[in-house]
Amino acid sequence: MSASLLRRGLELLEPPGRVKVPPGLQRGRASPRAAGAARRRKRAPDPGRNKATVKGRVVKSAIEEYHKKKPVNHLRENLQYMLKGRLVADKAVTEQVLAQNRGRKSKDQPPEKTEKKKPKGTVFTEEDFRKFEREYFGVP
């Protein structure tokens, strides 16, 4: 954000009773050139070091730089860390956490589990069927 945009934004936020100062007289500046002179004074070069010379410069090895930036595989350490702690939370707690993270919409809800109906066995035995057959059909 530029300084002029920031200044305009601050002018909008000023209380209405305050007197506006013209932009040239802000912060006690005598002229617009004074800001440039202050910047030049700040950027005064260090007298002890000349960056144009090579003296004192350390040559970096490209191979060392490559090895520094080479990605490291942390799989083994991560597996050791994961396998170290075998604390398993009880089922009620895990269900509660999953329920809290689930959305409220119907599409986020898991399908309701219906209990499987066990096939009912017959009340009659084979002996009862034979007895019925003899009585009804007259088969000996």
C-alpha positions in Angstrom: 0.0 0.0 0.0 1.5 3.3 -0.9 1.9 6.2 1.5 -0.6 8.4 -0.4 -3.3 5.7 -0.2 -2.6 5.3 3.5 -2.8 9.1 4.0 -6.2 9.3 2.2 -7.5 6.4 4.3 -6.5 8.2 7.5 -8.1 11.4 6.3 -11.4 9.6 5.9 -11.1 8.3 9.5 -10.3 11.7 11.0 -12.9 13.2 13.3 -14.8 16.1 11.5 -13.7 18.8 14.0 -10.0 18.4 13.3 -8.2 20.9 11.0 -6.7 19.3 7.9 -3.0 20.1 7.2 -1.9 20.6 3.6 0.2 17.7 2.4 3.4 19.8 1.9 3.5 20.8 5.6 2.9 17.4 7.1 5.4 16.2 9.8 7.4 19.4 9.7 8.9 18.9 6.2 10.2 22.0 4.6 10.0 20.7 1.0 9.5 17.4 -0.9 13.2 17.3 -1.5 13.9 17.0 2.2 12.6 13.4 2.2 15.0 12.4 -0.5 17.9 13.9 1.4 17.0 12.0 4.5 16.9 8.8 2.5 20.3 9.5 1.1 21.6 10.1 4.6 20.2 6.8 5.8 21.9 4.9 3.0 25.4 6.0 3.7 27.8 3.2 2.8 29.8 1.4 5.5 33.3 2.8 5.4 35.0 -0.6 6.3 33.7 -2.7 3.4 33.7 -2.2 -0.3 31.4 -4.7 -2.0 33.1 -4.3 -5.4 36.2 -6.1 -4.2 36.6 -9.9 -4.0 38.8 -9.9 -0.9 37.2 -11.7 2.1 34.5 -13.3 0.0 33.9 -17.0 0.7 33.3 -19.2 -2.4 30.3 -21.4 -2.0 30.4 -24.9 -3.4 27.5 -25.8 -5.6 27.6 -29.4 -4.3 27.4 -28.3 -0.7 24.4 -26.0 -1.5 22.7 -28.9 -3.3 23.2 -31.2 -0.2 21.9 -28.5 2.1 18.7 -28.0 0.1 18.2 -31.8 -0.7 15.0 -33.1 0.8 15.4 -35.4 3.8 13.3 -38.5 4.1 11.9 -38.7 7.6 9.8 -41.8 7.1 11.8 -44.0 9.4 11.7 -41.5 12.3 8.0 -40.9 11.8 7.2 -44.6 11.8 9.2 -45.1 15.0 7.3 -42.2 16.6 3.9 -43.6 15.5 4.6 -47.1 16.6 6.0 -46.0 19.9 2.7 -45.0 21.5 0.0 -47.6 21.2 -2.7 -45.9 23.3 -6.1 -46.6 21.8 -9.1 -44.6 23.0 -12.3 -46.4 23.9 -15.1 -46.7 21.4 -17.4 -44.2 23.2 -14.9 -41.4 23.0 -14.1 -42.0 19.3 -17.8 -42.1 18.4 -18.3 -38.8 20.3 -15.4 -37.1 18.5 -16.6 -38.4 15.1 -20.1 -37.1 15.9 -18.8 -33.7 16.8 -16.8 -33.4 13.5 -19.7 -34.6 11.4 -21.9 -32.0 9.7 -25.5 -31.4 10.5 -26.8 -32.0 7.0 -28.4 -35.3 6.1 -25.8 -36.1 3.5 -23.1 -35.9 6.2 -24.9 -38.4 8.5 -23.9 -42.1 8.2 -26.6 -44.5 7.1 -28.5 -46.0 10.0 -27.6 -49.5 10.8 -30.6 -51.9 10.6 -30.4 -55.0 12.7 -30.4 -58.1 10.6 -33.5 -60.3 11.2 -32.6 -63.8 12.1 -34.6 -66.4 10.1 -37.1 -67.9 12.5 -36.9 -71.6 12.8 -40.0 -73.7 12.5 -41.9 -74.7 15.6 -42.7 -78.1 14.2 -40.2 -81.0 14.0 -39.9 -83.7 11.4 -41.7 -86.0 13.7 -44.7 -83.7 13.8 -44.9 -83.5 10.0 -44.9 -87.3 9.7 -47.6 -87.5 12.3 -49.7 -84.9 10.5 -49.2 -86.7 7.2 -50.4 -89.9 8.7 -53.5 -88.3 10.2 -54.5 -86.1 7.2 -53.6 -88.3 4.2 -54.1 -91.6 5.9 -50.6 -92.8 4.9 -49.3 -95.4 7.3 
